[in-house]
Amino acid sequence: MSLFLQHGTLDMLDVLSIKNNSMNKIESDALDKLPILSQLNLFRNSLKYNDSLPPDVFTPIASTLYSLDIRQNMVEDETMKEPLVYPTWALEKLVNMAELKIDCLKKISLPDEFGKLVKLDRLIFHGGTGGLSTLPDDMFAAVENLNITYLDISDLTIIEMRSAVLSHLKSIEVLHLSGNELGIHVSEALQGLTTSNTTQELYLINTEIGKHVQTVIDRTCGLPLRKLYMDRNEIRELPMLSKCFPLLEILSIPHNLVYERSENVEDFFQMNHIEGMDLSFQQNNELKVSRRSN
């Protein structure tokens, strides 16, 4: 099925969602005469980017499009004559786009053309194709000079990530790493953030850091974190946090294995700046604490 929108009938359309269909091609003039379109969702279709997106397909909406979702389209199969690549020939026209949701290709860094997306602020790979195991050191080198403040690379089955990967991102305020089997490698990955020192929200839910949680905390000590989420990691001992993150406001560590007699419980309650703390539903059913400051 190809997409073709009748001209002159959707002049006031601001949001267009065509997700979860079987669309395999977008006609070059399909998005003509959509003068105020700001959000386009093409999630989970059959758009094999190599031959499904004409070079000028996004040109009519280049000045207005804020958010584009093209995840769950780049699926390799035996019929493909060429390996998958990022569709830079179409994306580079979207110079006003702030949010891009896209699949993450195996062992392929973002191409230089991504550096032309000067308004890009949010980069989201979560929900796309997984099975990556690792990311190239220069994965984000092409967007090093952009003001990327939000990065979501959760649930991509990443098991190893070197510090160089995140070191190219100088403005990250919110980082999602949840759902990757990184374990001790979380600490190395996060060291790439310490040079920029801008990260305020960190999501490490279900990342298998249970045995290494204090190492992870120590190696990221000094980040200006305000929100930290470490749910579902089989954490048995509460980490020491009070001296590392003096700005922390929200702390979430539910669904772990922490005991009431954890040695560092007192350290937790010395963090008078905390506004919300969730230690509930520990598997051992011994530690159930929720705290709110006045």
PEZIMO-V999466 format. One record per residue. N is the residue number from 1. RES is the residue in one small letter. BURIAL is 1 if it has 24 or more other ideal C-beta (glycine too) atoms within 12 Angstrom, else 0. Layout:
N_RES_BURIAL ; N_RES_BURIAL
This chain:
1_m_0 ; 2_s_0 ; 3_l_1 ; 4_f_0 ; 5_l_1 ; 6_q_0 ; 7_h_0 ; 8_g_0 ; 9_t_0 ; 10_l_0 ; 11_d_0 ; 12_m_0 ; 13_l_1 ; 14_d_0 ; 15_v_0 ; 16_l_1 ; 17_s_0 ; 18_i_1 ; 19_k_0 ; 20_n_0 ; 21_n_0 ; 22_s_0 ; 23_m_1 ; 24_n_0 ; 25_k_1 ; 26_i_1 ; 27_e_0 ; 28_s_0 ; 29_d_0 ; 30_a_1 ; 31_l_1 ; 32_d_1 ; 33_k_0 ; 34_l_1 ; 35_p_0 ; 36_i_0 ; 37_l_1 ; 38_s_1 ; 39_q_1 ; 40_l_1 ; 41_n_1 ; 42_l_1 ; 43_f_1 ; 44_r_1 ; 45_n_1 ; 46_s_1 ; 47_l_1 ; 48_k_1 ; 49_y_1 ; 50_n_1 ; 51_d_0 ; 52_s_1 ; 53_l_1 ; 54_p_1 ; 55_p_0 ; 56_d_0 ; 57_v_1 ; 58_f_1 ; 59_t_1 ; 60_p_1 ; 61_i_1 ; 62_a_1 ; 63_s_0 ; 64_t_1 ; 65_l_1 ; 66_y_1 ; 67_s_1 ; 68_l_1 ; 69_d_1 ; 70_i_1 ; 71_r_1 ; 72_q_1 ; 73_n_1 ; 74_m_1 ; 75_v_1 ; 76_e_0 ; 77_d_0 ; 78_e_0 ; 79_t_0 ; 80_m_0 ; 81_k_0 ; 82_e_0 ; 83_p_0 ; 84_l_1 ; 85_v_1 ; 86_y_1 ; 87_p_1 ; 88_t_1 ; 89_w_1 ; 90_a_1 ; 91_l_1 ; 92_e_1 ; 93_k_1 ; 94_l_1 ; 95_v_1 ; 96_n_1 ; 97_m_1 ; 98_a_1 ; 99_e_1 ; 100_l_1 ; 101_k_1 ; 102_i_1 ; 103_d_1 ; 104_c_1 ; 105_l_1 ; 106_k_1 ; 107_k_0 ; 108_i_0 ; 109_s_1 ; 110_l_1 ; 111_p_1 ; 112_d_0 ; 113_e_1 ; 114_f_1 ; 115_g_0 ; 116_k_1 ; 117_l_1 ; 118_v_0 ; 119_k_1 ; 120_l_1 ; 121_d_1 ; 122_r_1 ; 123_l_1 ; 124_i_1 ; 125_f_1 ; 126_h_1 ; 127_g_1 ; 128_g_1 ; 129_t_1 ; 130_g_1 ; 131_g_0 ; 132_l_1 ; 133_s_0 ; 134_t_1 ; 135_l_1 ; 136_p_1 ; 137_d_0 ; 138_d_0 ; 139_m_1 ; 140_f_1 ; 141_a_1 ; 142_a_1 ; 143_v_1 ; 144_e_1 ; 145_n_0 ; 146_l_1 ; 147_n_0 ; 148_i_1 ; 149_t_1 ; 150_y_1 ; 151_l_1 ; 152_d_1 ; 153_i_1 ; 154_s_1 ; 155_d_1 ; 156_l_1 ; 157_t_1 ; 158_i_1 ; 159_i_0 ; 160_e_1 ; 161_m_1 ; 162_r_1 ; 163_s_1 ; 164_a_1 ; 165_v_1 ; 166_l_1 ; 167_s_1 ; 168_h_1 ; 169_l_1 ; 170_k_1 ; 171_s_1 ; 172_i_1 ; 173_e_1 ; 174_v_1 ; 175_l_1 ; 176_h_1 ; 177_l_1 ; 178_s_1 ; 179_g_1 ; 180_n_1 ; 181_e_1 ; 182_l_1 ; 183_g_1 ; 184_i_0 ; 185_h_1 ; 186_v_1 ; 187_s_1 ; 188_e_1 ; 189_a_1 ; 190_l_1 ; 191_q_1 ; 192_g_1 ; 193_l_1 ; 194_t_1 ; 195_t_0 ; 196_s_1 ; 197_n_0 ; 198_t_1 ; 199_t_1 ; 200_q_1 ; 201_e_1 ; 202_l_1 ; 203_y_1 ; 204_l_1 ; 205_i_1 ; 206_n_1 ; 207_t_1 ; 208_e_1 ; 209_i_1 ; 210_g_1 ; 211_k_0 ; 212_h_1 ; 213_v_1 ; 214_q_1 ; 215_t_0 ; 216_v_1 ; 217_i_1 ; 218_d_0 ; 219_r_1 ; 220_t_1 ; 221_c_1 ; 222_g_0 ; 223_l_1 ; 224_p_1 ; 225_l_1 ; 226_r_1 ; 227_k_1 ; 228_l_1 ; 229_y_1 ; 230_m_1 ; 231_d_1 ; 232_r_1 ; 233_n_1 ; 234_e_1 ; 235_i_1 ; 236_r_1 ; 237_e_1 ; 238_l_1 ; 239_p_1 ; 240_m_1 ; 241_l_1 ; 242_s_1 ; 243_k_0 ; 244_c_1 ; 245_f_1 ; 246_p_0 ; 247_l_1 ; 248_l_1 ; 249_e_1 ; 250_i_1 ; 251_l_1 ; 252_s_1 ; 253_i_1 ; 254_p_1 ; 255_h_1 ; 256_n_1 ; 257_l_1 ; 258_v_1 ; 259_y_0 ; 260_e_0 ; 261_r_0 ; 262_s_1 ; 263_e_0 ; 264_n_1 ; 265_v_1 ; 266_e_0 ; 267_d_0 ; 268_f_1 ; 269_f_0 ; 270_q_0 ; 271_m_1 ; 272_n_0 ; 273_h_0 ; 274_i_1 ; 275_e_0 ; 276_g_1 ; 277_m_1 ; 278_d_1 ; 279_l_1 ; 280_s_0 ; 281_f_0 ; 282_q_1 ; 283_q_0 ; 284_n_0 ; 285_n_0 ; 286_e_0 ; 287_l_1 ; 288_k_0 ; 289_v_1 ; 290_s_0 ; 291_r_0 ; 292_r_0 ; 293_s_0 ; 294_n_0
